[in-house]
């Protein structure tokens, strides 16, 4: 691996956070409420616990191959041909997710800000911005993510302001909707937490010992879980249950209801900040997708494949023409995340243990 691809544990935290917090944040409270009602914030917390277990399993898997990246590990487990085939599947998976992110972004921007602007133009502007960063090395990517992290402060501040108008009776009594409702909400939250599986690809690029990598991934997961729980909880406390069923983007509606003396439309500023988070999520997905394709083709640089994956992402985003088409693709995405982020990593770990596939190394 080139030295320019090495990152610190802190930079790993940034990548994992931005890979997860993105387009889904504005609709997460609505999606969770439809499954868990007033107990949806509990579902978010449990989802975070489940993801922490998966992070531990991924860490154990990659620790068995300390000097190999994820794609080299696949070749060790399944041989050169099937290893590269699975690599192509993962690259396609990340590219499809990137396409979904871009499609949801285009739909939301047309509804909230630019209804008369052609959809393809909105997508092109975002793709061009993403390519500018994705074609560079991982270290530059993380530096941009550090700058983009300041938008999270604005998100937290504006959401916290809504607590001034909160009504705690909207979530009482806690647990009244039953365990089954809470469990249903866990599954609904998986797509929004999508991105933690990038740990498999970034593990060997972190310039630190294995315990530090696990610590960094844990910090990122705790932050994302608390952040999502806070966003869901503020929406639950602001909207009454009947209102929340009617607002598919409750976070944007929440901010739009505010009015300050200096800022008349804080929702437009909020949306602009949200665009930055969408861009970072898109960049991280396109980056790992292009890295996977470059490994399959045995090329030293992923720059050429960054353009290919970006164009494929653009075509995928053009497919859905409205809300119902996006929801249909979202169901496909939900099934993919279960397999690629949960089922497959567990299978890889079991195979490595059962068949004693482990790299012999004296490294820490």
LINFEN-V655529 format. One record per pair of residues at least 24 apart in sequence whose C-alpha atoms are under 6 Angstrom apart, sorted by the first residue. I is the first residue (numbers start at 1). J is the second residue. D is the distance in Angstrom with one decimal. If there is no record, write none. Layout:
<<I | J | D> <I | J | D>>
//
This chain:
<<5 | 137 | 5.8> <5 | 138 | 4.9> <5 | 139 | 5.8> <6 | 205 | 4.8> <6 | 206 | 5.7> <6 | 207 | 6.0> <7 | 206 | 4.9> <7 | 207 | 5.9> <8 | 206 | 5.5> <8 | 207 | 5.5> <9 | 216 | 5.6> <11 | 142 | 5.8> <13 | 216 | 5.6> <13 | 220 | 5.1> <16 | 196 | 5.9> <17 | 220 | 5.6> <18 | 280 | 5.9> <18 | 281 | 5.5> <19 | 195 | 4.9> <19 | 281 | 4.5> <19 | 284 | 6.0> <20 | 193 | 5.2> <20 | 194 | 5.5> <20 | 195 | 4.8> <22 | 277 | 4.9> <22 | 278 | 4.6> <22 | 281 | 5.7> <23 | 278 | 5.2> <24 | 192 | 5.4> <26 | 249 | 5.2> <26 | 251 | 5.0> <27 | 248 | 5.9> <27 | 249 | 4.6> <29 | 232 | 4.7> <30 | 248 | 5.6> <32 | 185 | 5.4> <35 | 184 | 5.6> <35 | 185 | 4.9> <36 | 181 | 4.6> <36 | 182 | 5.1> <36 | 185 | 5.1> <38 | 171 | 4.8> <41 | 229 | 5.5> <41 | 232 | 5.9> <41 | 233 | 5.8> <43 | 182 | 5.3> <43 | 185 | 5.4> <43 | 186 | 5.1> <44 | 229 | 5.8> <47 | 186 | 5.4> <48 | 225 | 5.3> <61 | 349 | 5.3> <64 | 358 | 5.3> <65 | 359 | 5.0> <69 | 204 | 5.6> <70 | 200 | 5.9> <70 | 201 | 5.2> <84 | 296 | 5.8> <91 | 289 | 4.3> <91 | 292 | 5.6> <94 | 285 | 5.5> <94 | 289 | 5.7> <95 | 313 | 5.9> <98 | 282 | 5.5> <98 | 285 | 5.8> <99 | 313 | 4.4> <99 | 316 | 5.1> <99 | 317 | 4.9> <102 | 317 | 5.7> <103 | 317 | 4.3> <130 | 283 | 5.4> <134 | 283 | 5.8> <134 | 287 | 5.4> <135 | 303 | 4.6> <135 | 306 | 5.6> <151 | 273 | 5.6> <166 | 237 | 4.8> <166 | 238 | 4.9> <167 | 237 | 5.1> <168 | 237 | 5.7> <170 | 237 | 5.9> <191 | 334 | 6.0> <197 | 341 | 5.5>>
//
